[in-house]
């Protein structure tokens, strides 16, 4: 799981720098390792929303909520 954490941290750092497309790549890599983590879907959704890809972002947020309906991090 350290590799997932590392990917998420890199993605979050890129998000902070406004590099949303690059961040999205890291979140997608993390999802390849674990598609059952609602937080990973939420991170991907935030990156997509930041890129103006609203329909795709809603799909990610919905997937996050589908996995964990009470996910407090879902946007």
PyMOL Python script that loads the backbone (N, CA, C, O; Angstrom):
from pymol import cmd

cmd.read_pdbstr("""\
ATOM      1  N   UNK A   1       0.814  -1.216   0.000  1.00  0.00           N
ATOM      2  CA  UNK A   1       0.000   0.000   0.000  1.00  0.00           C
ATOM      3  C   UNK A   1       0.851   1.271   0.000  1.00  0.00           C
ATOM      4  O   UNK A   1       0.344   2.356  -0.285  1.00  0.00           O
ATOM      5  N   UNK A   2       2.127   1.143   0.315  1.00  0.00           N
ATOM      6  CA  UNK A   2       2.987   2.325   0.289  1.00  0.00           C
ATOM      7  C   UNK A   2       3.052   2.934  -1.099  1.00  0.00           C
ATOM      8  O   UNK A   2       3.151   4.154  -1.238  1.00  0.00           O
ATOM      9  N   UNK A   3       2.998   2.088  -2.138  1.00  0.00           N
ATOM     10  CA  UNK A   3       3.056   2.607  -3.499  1.00  0.00           C
ATOM     11  C   UNK A   3       1.806   3.442  -3.805  1.00  0.00           C
ATOM     12  O   UNK A   3       1.902   4.468  -4.478  1.00  0.00           O
ATOM     13  N   UNK A   4       0.652   3.017  -3.323  1.00  0.00           N
ATOM     14  CA  UNK A   4      -0.567   3.799  -3.520  1.00  0.00           C
ATOM     15  C   UNK A   4      -0.442   5.136  -2.801  1.00  0.00           C
ATOM     16  O   UNK A   4      -0.763   6.183  -3.363  1.00  0.00           O
ATOM     17  N   UNK A   5       0.018   5.097  -1.574  1.00  0.00           N
ATOM     18  CA  UNK A   5       0.177   6.332  -0.800  1.00  0.00           C
ATOM     19  C   UNK A   5       1.126   7.291  -1.520  1.00  0.00           C
ATOM     20  O   UNK A   5       0.872   8.493  -1.591  1.00  0.00           O
ATOM     21  N   UNK A   6       2.209   6.749  -2.046  1.00  0.00           N
ATOM     22  CA  UNK A   6       3.182   7.564  -2.768  1.00  0.00           C
ATOM     23  C   UNK A   6       2.560   8.196  -4.011  1.00  0.00           C
ATOM     24  O   UNK A   6       2.786   9.373  -4.291  1.00  0.00           O
ATOM     25  N   UNK A   7       1.787   7.426  -4.744  1.00  0.00           N
ATOM     26  CA  UNK A   7       1.112   7.954  -5.935  1.00  0.00           C
ATOM     27  C   UNK A   7       0.130   9.062  -5.568  1.00  0.00           C
ATOM     28  O   UNK A   7       0.057  10.089  -6.243  1.00  0.00           O
ATOM     29  N   UNK A   8      -0.622   8.845  -4.493  1.00  0.00           N
ATOM     30  CA  UNK A   8      -1.589   9.857  -4.053  1.00  0.00           C
ATOM     31  C   UNK A   8      -0.875  11.133  -3.613  1.00  0.00           C
ATOM     32  O   UNK A   8      -1.308  12.236  -3.945  1.00  0.00           O
ATOM     33  N   UNK A   9       0.215  10.981  -2.867  1.00  0.00           N
ATOM     34  CA  UNK A   9       0.960  12.157  -2.414  1.00  0.00           C
ATOM     35  C   UNK A   9       1.510  12.954  -3.595  1.00  0.00           C
ATOM     36  O   UNK A   9       1.453  14.184  -3.598  1.00  0.00           O
ATOM     37  N   UNK A  10       2.041  12.258  -4.594  1.00  0.00           N
ATOM     38  CA  UNK A  10       2.535  12.947  -5.794  1.00  0.00           C
ATOM     39  C   UNK A  10       1.388  13.659  -6.502  1.00  0.00           C
ATOM     40  O   UNK A  10       1.524  14.803  -6.935  1.00  0.00           O
ATOM     41  N   UNK A  11       0.257  12.963  -6.612  1.00  0.00           N
ATOM     42  CA  UNK A  11      -0.907  13.566  -7.250  1.00  0.00           C
ATOM     43  C   UNK A  11      -1.395  14.799  -6.513  1.00  0.00           C
ATOM     44  O   UNK A  11      -1.723  15.810  -7.134  1.00  0.00           O
ATOM     45  N   UNK A  12      -1.445  14.718  -5.195  1.00  0.00           N
ATOM     46  CA  UNK A  12      -1.897  15.868  -4.399  1.00  0.00           C
ATOM     47  C   UNK A  12      -0.935  17.043  -4.536  1.00  0.00           C
ATOM     48  O   UNK A  12      -1.361  18.196  -4.607  1.00  0.00           O
ATOM     49  N   UNK A  13       0.360  16.749  -4.571  1.00  0.00           N
ATOM     50  CA  UNK A  13       1.352  17.807  -4.734  1.00  0.00           C
ATOM     51  C   UNK A  13       1.179  18.502  -6.091  1.00  0.00           C
ATOM     52  O   UNK A  13       1.254  19.727  -6.185  1.00  0.00           O
ATOM     53  N   UNK A  14       0.950  17.716  -7.120  1.00  0.00           N
ATOM     54  CA  UNK A  14       0.718  18.294  -8.449  1.00  0.00           C
ATOM     55  C   UNK A  14      -0.567  19.104  -8.478  1.00  0.00           C
ATOM     56  O   UNK A  14      -0.622  20.147  -9.130  1.00  0.00           O
ATOM     57  N   UNK A  15      -1.605  18.642  -7.780  1.00  0.00           N
ATOM     58  CA  UNK A  15      -2.853  19.404  -7.689  1.00  0.00           C
ATOM     59  C   UNK A  15      -2.586  20.759  -7.047  1.00  0.00           C
ATOM     60  O   UNK A  15      -3.083  21.786  -7.511  1.00  0.00           O
ATOM     61  N   UNK A  16      -1.794  20.754  -5.971  1.00  0.00           N
ATOM     62  CA  UNK A  16      -1.459  22.004  -5.286  1.00  0.00           C
ATOM     63  C   UNK A  16      -0.742  22.981  -6.210  1.00  0.00           C
ATOM     64  O   UNK A  16      -0.870  24.198  -6.072  1.00  0.00           O
ATOM     65  N   UNK A  17       0.014  22.425  -7.157  1.00  0.00           N
ATOM     66  CA  UNK A  17       0.759  23.254  -8.108  1.00  0.00           C
ATOM     67  C   UNK A  17      -0.071  23.615  -9.343  1.00  0.00           C
ATOM     68  O   UNK A  17       0.420  24.285 -10.252  1.00  0.00           O
ATOM     69  N   UNK A  18      -1.333  23.167  -9.369  1.00  0.00           N
ATOM     70  CA  UNK A  18      -2.201  23.481 -10.494  1.00  0.00           C
ATOM     71  C   UNK A  18      -1.964  22.600 -11.709  1.00  0.00           C
ATOM     72  O   UNK A  18      -2.448  22.907 -12.799  1.00  0.00           O
ATOM     73  N   UNK A  19      -1.228  21.513 -11.539  1.00  0.00           N
ATOM     74  CA  UNK A  19      -0.929  20.593 -12.646  1.00  0.00           C
ATOM     75  C   UNK A  19      -1.922  19.430 -12.603  1.00  0.00           C
ATOM     76  O   UNK A  19      -1.569  18.291 -12.296  1.00  0.00           O
ATOM     77  N   UNK A  20      -3.171  19.759 -12.922  1.00  0.00           N
ATOM     78  CA  UNK A  20      -4.268  18.820 -12.748  1.00  0.00           C
ATOM     79  C   UNK A  20      -4.171  17.602 -13.669  1.00  0.00           C
ATOM     80  O   UNK A  20      -4.495  16.486 -13.262  1.00  0.00           O
ATOM     81  N   UNK A  21      -3.728  17.819 -14.905  1.00  0.00           N
ATOM     82  CA  UNK A  21      -3.621  16.708 -15.841  1.00  0.00           C
ATOM     83  C   UNK A  21      -2.565  15.705 -15.371  1.00  0.00           C
ATOM     84  O   UNK A  21      -2.780  14.495 -15.435  1.00  0.00           O
ATOM     85  N   UNK A  22      -1.435  16.209 -14.904  1.00  0.00           N
ATOM     86  CA  UNK A  22      -0.386  15.330 -14.379  1.00  0.00           C
ATOM     87  C   UNK A  22      -0.878  14.598 -13.128  1.00  0.00           C
ATOM     88  O   UNK A  22      -0.623  13.406 -12.958  1.00  0.00           O
ATOM     89  N   UNK A  23      -1.581  15.319 -12.260  1.00  0.00           N
ATOM     90  CA  UNK A  23      -2.113  14.724 -11.032  1.00  0.00           C
ATOM     91  C   UNK A  23      -3.075  13.594 -11.363  1.00  0.00           C
ATOM     92  O   UNK A  23      -3.056  12.545 -10.720  1.00  0.00           O
ATOM     93  N   UNK A  24      -3.906  13.808 -12.355  1.00  0.00           N
ATOM     94  CA  UNK A  24      -4.880  12.803 -12.767  1.00  0.00           C
ATOM     95  C   UNK A  24      -4.180  11.485 -13.103  1.00  0.00           C
ATOM     96  O   UNK A  24      -4.673  10.411 -12.756  1.00  0.00           O
ATOM     97  N   UNK A  25      -3.052  11.566 -13.764  1.00  0.00           N
ATOM     98  CA  UNK A  25      -2.305  10.365 -14.115  1.00  0.00           C
ATOM     99  C   UNK A  25      -1.887   9.560 -12.893  1.00  0.00           C
ATOM    100  O   UNK A  25      -1.952   8.331 -12.901  1.00  0.00           O
ATOM    101  N   UNK A  26      -1.461  10.251 -11.849  1.00  0.00           N
ATOM    102  CA  UNK A  26      -1.055   9.551 -10.628  1.00  0.00           C
ATOM    103  C   UNK A  26      -2.253   8.911  -9.932  1.00  0.00           C
ATOM    104  O   UNK A  26      -2.151   7.798  -9.416  1.00  0.00           O
ATOM    105  N   UNK A  27      -3.385   9.611  -9.918  1.00  0.00           N
ATOM    106  CA  UNK A  27      -4.577   9.034  -9.294  1.00  0.00           C
ATOM    107  C   UNK A  27      -5.076   7.828 -10.081  1.00  0.00           C
ATOM    108  O   UNK A  27      -5.555   6.856  -9.497  1.00  0.00           O
ATOM    109  N   UNK A  28      -4.964   7.891 -11.405  1.00  0.00           N
ATOM    110  CA  UNK A  28      -5.369   6.750 -12.223  1.00  0.00           C
ATOM    111  C   UNK A  28      -4.453   5.546 -11.984  1.00  0.00           C
ATOM    112  O   UNK A  28      -4.914   4.405 -11.959  1.00  0.00           O
ATOM    113  N   UNK A  29      -3.152   5.807 -11.809  1.00  0.00           N
ATOM    114  CA  UNK A  29      -2.224   4.717 -11.494  1.00  0.00           C
ATOM    115  C   UNK A  29      -2.578   4.067 -10.164  1.00  0.00           C
ATOM    116  O   UNK A  29      -2.543   2.844 -10.033  1.00  0.00           O
ATOM    117  N   UNK A  30      -2.921   4.893  -9.177  1.00  0.00           N
ATOM    118  CA  UNK A  30      -3.304   4.361  -7.866  1.00  0.00           C
ATOM    119  C   UNK A  30      -4.559   3.496  -7.990  1.00  0.00           C
ATOM    120  O   UNK A  30      -4.667   2.454  -7.343  1.00  0.00           O
ATOM    121  N   UNK A  31      -5.507   3.932  -8.828  1.00  0.00           N
ATOM    122  CA  UNK A  31      -6.737   3.159  -9.018  1.00  0.00           C
ATOM    123  C   UNK A  31      -6.473   1.822  -9.698  1.00  0.00           C
ATOM    124  O   UNK A  31      -7.212   0.863  -9.477  1.00  0.00           O
ATOM    125  N   UNK A  32      -5.442   1.744 -10.514  1.00  0.00           N
ATOM    126  CA  UNK A  32      -5.084   0.464 -11.126  1.00  0.00           C
ATOM    127  C   UNK A  32      -4.668  -0.545 -10.057  1.00  0.00           C
ATOM    128  O   UNK A  32      -4.823  -1.753 -10.241  1.00  0.00           O
ATOM    129  N   UNK A  33      -4.143  -0.046  -8.945  1.00  0.00           N
ATOM    130  CA  UNK A  33      -3.698  -0.902  -7.852  1.00  0.00           C
ATOM    131  C   UNK A  33      -4.824  -1.258  -6.889  1.00  0.00           C
ATOM    132  O   UNK A  33      -4.786  -2.306  -6.244  1.00  0.00           O
ATOM    133  N   UNK A  34      -5.837  -0.377  -6.791  1.00  0.00           N
ATOM    134  CA  UNK A  34      -6.960  -0.633  -5.877  1.00  0.00           C
ATOM    135  C   UNK A  34      -8.188   0.141  -6.335  1.00  0.00           C
ATOM    136  O   UNK A  34      -8.315   1.337  -6.070  1.00  0.00           O
ATOM    137  N   UNK A  35      -9.083  -0.546  -7.019  1.00  0.00           N
ATOM    138  CA  UNK A  35     -10.299   0.112  -7.508  1.00  0.00           C
ATOM    139  C   UNK A  35     -11.418   0.136  -6.478  1.00  0.00           C
ATOM    140  O   UNK A  35     -12.499   0.656  -6.755  1.00  0.00           O
ATOM    141  N   UNK A  36     -11.179  -0.412  -5.304  1.00  0.00           N
ATOM    142  CA  UNK A  36     -12.209  -0.465  -4.266  1.00  0.00           C
ATOM    143  C   UNK A  36     -12.024   0.584  -3.183  1.00  0.00           C
ATOM    144  O   UNK A  36     -12.666   0.505  -2.135  1.00  0.00           O
ATOM    145  N   UNK A  37     -11.157   1.566  -3.416  1.00  0.00           N
ATOM    146  CA  UNK A  37     -10.899   2.614  -2.423  1.00  0.00           C
ATOM    147  C   UNK A  37     -11.677   3.867  -2.823  1.00  0.00           C
ATOM    148  O   UNK A  37     -11.352   4.497  -3.830  1.00  0.00           O
ATOM    149  N   UNK A  38     -12.693   4.233  -2.053  1.00  0.00           N
ATOM    150  CA  UNK A  38     -13.512   5.393  -2.427  1.00  0.00           C
ATOM    151  C   UNK A  38     -12.713   6.689  -2.470  1.00  0.00           C
ATOM    152  O   UNK A  38     -13.029   7.576  -3.263  1.00  0.00           O
ATOM    153  N   UNK A  39     -11.694   6.815  -1.642  1.00  0.00           N
ATOM    154  CA  UNK A  39     -10.892   8.039  -1.649  1.00  0.00           C
ATOM    155  C   UNK A  39     -10.158   8.222  -2.973  1.00  0.00           C
ATOM    156  O   UNK A  39     -10.026   9.344  -3.462  1.00  0.00           O
ATOM    157  N   UNK A  40      -9.684   7.125  -3.551  1.00  0.00           N
ATOM    158  CA  UNK A  40      -8.981   7.221  -4.833  1.00  0.00           C
ATOM    159  C   UNK A  40      -9.911   7.709  -5.935  1.00  0.00           C
ATOM    160  O   UNK A  40      -9.517   8.513  -6.780  1.00  0.00           O
ATOM    161  N   UNK A  41     -11.155   7.215  -5.923  1.00  0.00           N
ATOM    162  CA  UNK A  41     -12.136   7.693  -6.901  1.00  0.00           C
ATOM    163  C   UNK A  41     -12.429   9.171  -6.676  1.00  0.00           C
ATOM    164  O   UNK A  41     -12.624   9.924  -7.629  1.00  0.00           O
ATOM    165  N   UNK A  42     -12.457   9.576  -5.423  1.00  0.00           N
ATOM    166  CA  UNK A  42     -12.724  10.978  -5.117  1.00  0.00           C
ATOM    167  C   UNK A  42     -11.575  11.867  -5.600  1.00  0.00           C
ATOM    168  O   UNK A  42     -11.812  12.932  -6.171  1.00  0.00           O
ATOM    169  N   UNK A  43     -10.332  11.433  -5.373  1.00  0.00           N
ATOM    170  CA  UNK A  43      -9.179  12.213  -5.854  1.00  0.00           C
ATOM    171  C   UNK A  43      -9.238  12.378  -7.373  1.00  0.00           C
ATOM    172  O   UNK A  43      -9.008  13.465  -7.903  1.00  0.00           O
ATOM    173  N   UNK A  44      -9.549  11.283  -8.056  1.00  0.00           N
ATOM    174  CA  UNK A  44      -9.652  11.351  -9.519  1.00  0.00           C
ATOM    175  C   UNK A  44     -10.763  12.320  -9.914  1.00  0.00           C
ATOM    176  O   UNK A  44     -10.600  13.107 -10.847  1.00  0.00           O
ATOM    177  N   UNK A  45     -11.886  12.265  -9.208  1.00  0.00           N
ATOM    178  CA  UNK A  45     -12.989  13.172  -9.496  1.00  0.00           C
ATOM    179  C   UNK A  45     -12.621  14.627  -9.312  1.00  0.00           C
ATOM    180  O   UNK A  45     -13.017  15.474 -10.113  1.00  0.00           O
ATOM    181  N   UNK A  46     -11.871  14.929  -8.272  1.00  0.00           N
ATOM    182  CA  UNK A  46     -11.443  16.309  -8.024  1.00  0.00           C
ATOM    183  C   UNK A  46     -10.528  16.780  -9.152  1.00  0.00           C
ATOM    184  O   UNK A  46     -10.656  17.906  -9.633  1.00  0.00           O
ATOM    185  N   UNK A  47      -9.604  15.916  -9.571  1.00  0.00           N
ATOM    186  CA  UNK A  47      -8.699  16.285 -10.663  1.00  0.00           C
ATOM    187  C   UNK A  47      -9.485  16.540 -11.949  1.00  0.00           C
ATOM    188  O   UNK A  47      -9.237  17.522 -12.648  1.00  0.00           O
ATOM    189  N   UNK A  48     -10.430  15.654 -12.256  1.00  0.00           N
ATOM    190  CA  UNK A  48     -11.245  15.836 -13.459  1.00  0.00           C
ATOM    191  C   UNK A  48     -12.076  17.113 -13.381  1.00  0.00           C
ATOM    192  O   UNK A  48     -12.194  17.845 -14.364  1.00  0.00           O
ATOM    193  N   UNK A  49     -12.649  17.375 -12.216  1.00  0.00           N
ATOM    194  CA  UNK A  49     -13.441  18.600 -12.038  1.00  0.00           C
ATOM    195  C   UNK A  49     -12.562  19.829 -12.251  1.00  0.00           C
ATOM    196  O   UNK A  49     -12.998  20.811 -12.852  1.00  0.00           O
ATOM    197  N   UNK A  50     -11.333  19.775 -11.761  1.00  0.00           N
ATOM    198  CA  UNK A  50     -10.411  20.891 -11.919  1.00  0.00           C
ATOM    199  C   UNK A  50     -10.041  21.127 -13.382  1.00  0.00           C
ATOM    200  O   UNK A  50      -9.668  22.235 -13.767  1.00  0.00           O
ATOM    201  N   UNK A  51     -10.149  20.068 -14.195  1.00  0.00           N
ATOM    202  CA  UNK A  51      -9.877  20.167 -15.631  1.00  0.00           C
ATOM    203  C   UNK A  51     -11.123  20.557 -16.422  1.00  0.00           C
ATOM    204  O   UNK A  51     -11.074  20.689 -17.645  1.00  0.00           O
ATOM    205  N   UNK A  52     -12.239  20.742 -15.717  1.00  0.00           N
ATOM    206  CA  UNK A  52     -13.482  21.098 -16.387  1.00  0.00           C
ATOM    207  C   UNK A  52     -14.187  19.912 -17.007  1.00  0.00           C
ATOM    208  O   UNK A  52     -15.100  20.085 -17.815  1.00  0.00           O
ATOM    209  N   UNK A  53     -13.782  18.721 -16.646  1.00  0.00           N
ATOM    210  CA  UNK A  53     -14.380  17.487 -17.183  1.00  0.00           C
ATOM    211  C   UNK A  53     -15.447  17.013 -16.189  1.00  0.00           C
ATOM    212  O   UNK A  53     -15.286  16.004 -15.503  1.00  0.00           O
ATOM    213  N   UNK A  54     -16.544  17.781 -16.139  1.00  0.00           N
ATOM    214  CA  UNK A  54     -17.533  17.631 -15.075  1.00  0.00           C
ATOM    215  C   UNK A  54     -18.299  16.314 -15.115  1.00  0.00           C
ATOM    216  O   UNK A  54     -18.546  15.713 -14.069  1.00  0.00           O
ATOM    217  N   UNK A  55     -18.676  15.859 -16.303  1.00  0.00           N
ATOM    218  CA  UNK A  55     -19.437  14.610 -16.382  1.00  0.00           C
ATOM    219  C   UNK A  55     -18.590  13.434 -15.886  1.00  0.00           C
ATOM    220  O   UNK A  55     -19.072  12.584 -15.138  1.00  0.00           O
ATOM    221  N   UNK A  56     -17.324  13.396 -16.310  1.00  0.00           N
ATOM    222  CA  UNK A  56     -16.430  12.332 -15.857  1.00  0.00           C
ATOM    223  C   UNK A  56     -16.190  12.423 -14.347  1.00  0.00           C
ATOM    224  O   UNK A  56     -16.105  11.406 -13.658  1.00  0.00           O
ATOM    225  N   UNK A  57     -16.082  13.649 -13.849  1.00  0.00           N
ATOM    226  CA  UNK A  57     -15.841  13.806 -12.418  1.00  0.00           C
ATOM    227  C   UNK A  57     -17.028  13.301 -11.609  1.00  0.00           C
ATOM    228  O   UNK A  57     -16.848  12.685 -10.559  1.00  0.00           O
ATOM    229  N   UNK A  58     -18.247  13.562 -12.095  1.00  0.00           N
ATOM    230  CA  UNK A  58     -19.435  13.087 -11.381  1.00  0.00           C
ATOM    231  C   UNK A  58     -19.474  11.558 -11.360  1.00  0.00           C
ATOM    232  O   UNK A  58     -19.897  10.961 -10.370  1.00  0.00           O
ATOM    233  N   UNK A  59     -19.036  10.925 -12.451  1.00  0.00           N
ATOM    234  CA  UNK A  59     -18.985   9.464 -12.479  1.00  0.00           C
ATOM    235  C   UNK A  59     -18.048   8.946 -11.383  1.00  0.00           C
ATOM    236  O   UNK A  59     -18.342   7.948 -10.725  1.00  0.00           O
ATOM    237  N   UNK A  60     -16.922   9.634 -11.198  1.00  0.00           N
ATOM    238  CA  UNK A  60     -15.969   9.219 -10.154  1.00  0.00           C
ATOM    239  C   UNK A  60     -16.549   9.437  -8.763  1.00  0.00           C
ATOM    240  O   UNK A  60     -16.411   8.581  -7.890  1.00  0.00           O
ATOM    241  N   UNK A  61     -17.194  10.575  -8.553  1.00  0.00           N
ATOM    242  CA  UNK A  61     -17.788  10.842  -7.246  1.00  0.00           C
ATOM    243  C   UNK A  61     -18.887   9.821  -6.945  1.00  0.00           C
ATOM    244  O   UNK A  61     -19.009   9.341  -5.819  1.00  0.00           O
ATOM    245  N   UNK A  62     -19.677   9.500  -7.959  1.00  0.00           N
ATOM    246  CA  UNK A  62     -20.738   8.500  -7.772  1.00  0.00           C
ATOM    247  C   UNK A  62     -20.151   7.131  -7.466  1.00  0.00           C
ATOM    248  O   UNK A  62     -20.692   6.397  -6.639  1.00  0.00           O
ATOM    249  N   UNK A  63     -19.050   6.779  -8.123  1.00  0.00           N
ATOM    250  CA  UNK A  63     -18.388   5.498  -7.853  1.00  0.00           C
ATOM    251  C   UNK A  63     -17.886   5.467  -6.414  1.00  0.00           C
ATOM    252  O   UNK A  63     -18.008   4.453  -5.726  1.00  0.00           O
ATOM    253  N   UNK A  64     -17.322   6.586  -5.966  1.00  0.00           N
ATOM    254  CA  UNK A  64     -16.846   6.687  -4.583  1.00  0.00           C
ATOM    255  C   UNK A  64     -17.990   6.435  -3.607  1.00  0.00           C
ATOM    256  O   UNK A  64     -17.834   5.693  -2.637  1.00  0.00           O
ATOM    257  N   UNK A  65     -19.133   7.052  -3.866  1.00  0.00           N
ATOM    258  CA  UNK A  65     -20.289   6.899  -2.991  1.00  0.00           C
ATOM    259  C   UNK A  65     -20.902   5.506  -3.091  1.00  0.00           C
ATOM    260  O   UNK A  65     -21.467   4.997  -2.123  1.00  0.00           O
ATOM    261  N   UNK A  66     -20.787   4.899  -4.263  1.00  0.00           N
ATOM    262  CA  UNK A  66     -21.290   3.534  -4.455  1.00  0.00           C
ATOM    263  C   UNK A  66     -20.488   2.552  -3.589  1.00  0.00           C
ATOM    264  O   UNK A  66     -21.047   1.619  -3.012  1.00  0.00           O
ATOM    265  N   UNK A  67     -19.185   2.773  -3.510  1.00  0.00           N
ATOM    266  CA  UNK A  67     -18.315   1.900  -2.710  1.00  0.00           C
ATOM    267  C   UNK A  67     -18.564   2.122  -1.225  1.00  0.00           C
ATOM    268  O   UNK A  67     -18.659   1.171  -0.450  1.00  0.00           O
ATOM    269  N   UNK A  68     -18.667   3.382  -0.842  1.00  0.00           N
ATOM    270  CA  UNK A  68     -18.878   3.726   0.573  1.00  0.00           C
ATOM    271  C   UNK A  68     -19.893   4.861   0.652  1.00  0.00           C
ATOM    272  O   UNK A  68     -19.515   6.030   0.571  1.00  0.00           O
ATOM    273  N   UNK A  69     -21.172   4.537   0.808  1.00  0.00           N
ATOM    274  CA  UNK A  69     -22.234   5.545   0.750  1.00  0.00           C
ATOM    275  C   UNK A  69     -22.084   6.703   1.731  1.00  0.00           C
ATOM    276  O   UNK A  69     -22.587   7.798   1.478  1.00  0.00           O
ATOM    277  N   UNK A  70     -21.407   6.474   2.831  1.00  0.00           N
ATOM    278  CA  UNK A  70     -21.265   7.548   3.808  1.00  0.00           C
ATOM    279  C   UNK A  70     -19.860   8.163   3.748  1.00  0.00           C
ATOM    280  O   UNK A  70     -19.385   8.738   4.727  1.00  0.00           O
ATOM    281  N   UNK A  71     -19.223   8.038   2.620  1.00  0.00           N
ATOM    282  CA  UNK A  71     -17.859   8.562   2.463  1.00  0.00           C
ATOM    283  C   UNK A  71     -17.848  10.065   2.715  1.00  0.00           C
ATOM    284  O   UNK A  71     -18.418  10.835   1.942  1.00  0.00           O
ATOM    285  N   UNK A  72     -17.209  10.471   3.782  1.00  0.00           N
ATOM    286  CA  UNK A  72     -17.211  11.884   4.170  1.00  0.00           C
ATOM    287  C   UNK A  72     -16.363  12.753   3.249  1.00  0.00           C
ATOM    288  O   UNK A  72     -16.465  13.979   3.297  1.00  0.00           O
ATOM    289  N   UNK A  73     -15.519  12.132   2.402  1.00  0.00           N
ATOM    290  CA  UNK A  73     -14.660  12.914   1.510  1.00  0.00           C
ATOM    291  C   UNK A  73     -15.263  13.133   0.136  1.00  0.00           C
ATOM    292  O   UNK A  73     -14.721  13.903  -0.656  1.00  0.00           O
ATOM    293  N   UNK A  74     -16.373  12.472  -0.164  1.00  0.00           N
ATOM    294  CA  UNK A  74     -16.973  12.616  -1.489  1.00  0.00           C
ATOM    295  C   UNK A  74     -17.509  14.018  -1.659  1.00  0.00           C
ATOM    296  O   UNK A  74     -18.136  14.570  -0.755  1.00  0.00           O
ATOM    297  N   UNK A  75     -17.263  14.579  -2.801  1.00  0.00           N
ATOM    298  CA  UNK A  75     -17.675  15.968  -3.076  1.00  0.00           C
ATOM    299  C   UNK A  75     -19.049  16.011  -3.710  1.00  0.00           C
ATOM    300  O   UNK A  75     -19.557  17.091  -4.010  1.00  0.00           O
TER     301      UNK A  75
END
""", "prot")
cmd.dss("prot")
cmd.show_as("cartoon", "prot")
cmd.util.cbc("prot")
cmd.orient("prot")
